[in-house]
Amino acid sequence: MELTSPKIIKQIAADYGFVFKKGLGQNFLTSGKILEEIAEAAEIDDGGVIEIGPGFGVLTNELCKTAKKVVALEIDERLIPILADTMAEYDNLKVINKDCLKIDMRALIEEEFGGETISIAANLPYYITTPIITSLIEAKLPIKNMVVMVQKEVAERIQAKPSTKDYGALSILCQYYTDPEIVTIVPAGLFVPPPKVDSAVLKMRFLDEPRVRVNDESLFFRTVKAAFSQRRKTLLNCLASNFPLGKEKLSEIMESVGIDPRRRGETLSLKEFASLSDALGKESK
């Protein structure tokens, strides 16, 4: 069964009376070349992989060819019997009808893969991309690579550099824990049904250690969030609204680590945010 064929996808939908739900972000990829690139980027190497949102099994099929075991999390119960048919030839696949944001991922990895380091692969629904990526990163799971299909603009934000319009708190979170890289851009016309915008395959290689060392991670991310709370305002004004130290003291702290209080948050590197949060931490003790 050629699952990348638009004709086959529409035929399966017709056979099962399946109606695509826009609210669940159900857009199925029709490019075999892109699927191969996703599987290759995941660096499965006969290991384990968790797929989020398998749909009809378009990507699942590619993953099962090389993985020792694939666990697919599908929130839409209507797709479970369809996957049972389209993926019938594979005995290394387990489909679980669960929401990836409501399942204990650490327990799942331990139960299904014996706690070994795995890869994540997914064609993520646009409406919930950021919560999924954020939850997987912050959980500090045994993941070596996460390869996800996301809206092109989101991928650009995640890999953005300082002093660019796309650089923000999401960029810093992802770059603190991972090395993000856009593998390829995927035109909207390569999906059934086609979304309104182009997508991108984003690879996030998890770092052995965070990119910068900080004394207090929660304070580091609190500082980042504050810096981007009002993008048009200076860093001093943003911090003053979030840290009750007074502008004079905050200016002293920033200048002590070589940061001009008149700068804006989007101009700071991860290293500068680390220095700033550590300095704020010392002052609050």
C-alpha positions, 0 to 999 in steps of 0.5 A, a space after each residue: 500500500 503506497 501511503 504517500 499516494 494522495 489517491 490512496 490516502 483519500 481512498 483509505 479515508 473514504 473506506 473508513 468514513 474518515 473525515 480529516 479534523 482541522 482542529 487536530 492538525 491532520 495533514 498527511 505527508 505525500 513525499 517519500 523523499 521527505 519521509 526518508 529524510 526524517 527517518 535518516 535525521 532521527 538516527 534510529 540505528 536499529 534503536 527505539 523511536 516514539 512517534 507522535 501523531 502517526 495518522 494513517 501511518 505514512 511516517 510510521 511505515 518508514 520508521 518501522 523499516 529501520 527501528 527495533 521498536 516503534 511506539 506510536 502515540 495517537 490521540 484520535 481513536 478513529 485512527 486506531 483501526 486504520 493503523 491496524 490495517 495499514 501497519 499490519 505487516 510490522 510486528 515491531 510497532 505498538 500503537 497507543 491511543 493516548 495524548 502525548 501531553 497527558 501520558 507519563 513519557 518517562 514511564 513509557 520509555 522505561 516500560 517500552 524501551 527499558 529506559 534506553 535512549 530513544 529518538 522522537 519523530 513526529 508530524 506535529 499539529 501546528 496548534 500544539 507544536 510549542 507545548 509538545 516541544 517544550 514539555 519534551 525538552 523540559 522533562 529531561 528524558 533519555 532522548 538523543 534526537 527529536 525530528 519534527 515536522 512543524 510550521 516553517 515559521 516555528 522552525 525558524 524561531 527555534 533556530 534563530 540567532 540573537 538580534 534577529 526578529 525570530 529570536 525569543 524565549 523559545 529559541 533560548 529554551 531549545 538552544 539551551 538543551 539542544 542543537 536545532 537544525 532545519 533539515 528541509 523545507 516542505 511546501 504545503 502542496 505535499 500534504 493531504 489535505 494541504 495546510 495554509 502554510 509551508 512546513 519544515 523538518 526540524 532536527 533537535 539533537 539533545 546536548 550531553 550538557 546544557 549549552 551554558 552553565 547557570 547557577 539556577 535554571 529556574 532563575 535563568 528562564 525567569 530572566 529570559 521570560 522577563 527580557 522578552 515580556 515587552 519586546 519594544 522596551 529596553 532590557 532594564 524596563 523589562 527586568 524592572 517589571 519582573 524583579 523588584 530591585 529598582 532600576 538603579 540596582 538593576 542597572 548596576 547588576 547589568 553593567 557589572 556583567 558588561 551588559 548595557 541596560 539600554 539593550 533589548 532582550 533579543 540582542 543577548 546571547 545565551 552566555 549573556 543571559 547566563 551571566 545576567 541570571 547568575 548576577 541577579 541570583 547573587 543579589 537576591 541572596 
